[in-house]
């Protein structure tokens, strides 16, 4: 997934890395626990962006979070 995260002011590089890592972990955890249909519904409805916003704002003040792209890379074996 491609996520756009806008901050209120310019962040230091260490804060940028921490926000990116937190976003990646939150997205991976959510993708792991959801099936594909639920995941797509959450991306389109904005629920996933709200969840990422809550995680990222604890590290640095965030203005907005948007998920702009998503791509299915692997289908899980059933």
FENPE-V12213 format. One line per field, one symbol per residue. phi: phi as a letter, one per 20 degrees, with the letter a starting at -180 (. if undefined). Layout:
phi->???
This chain:
phi->.dddcdefbfefffffffffffffffffffffedeffffffffffnffffffgfffffebgdebcceecbbeebeffd
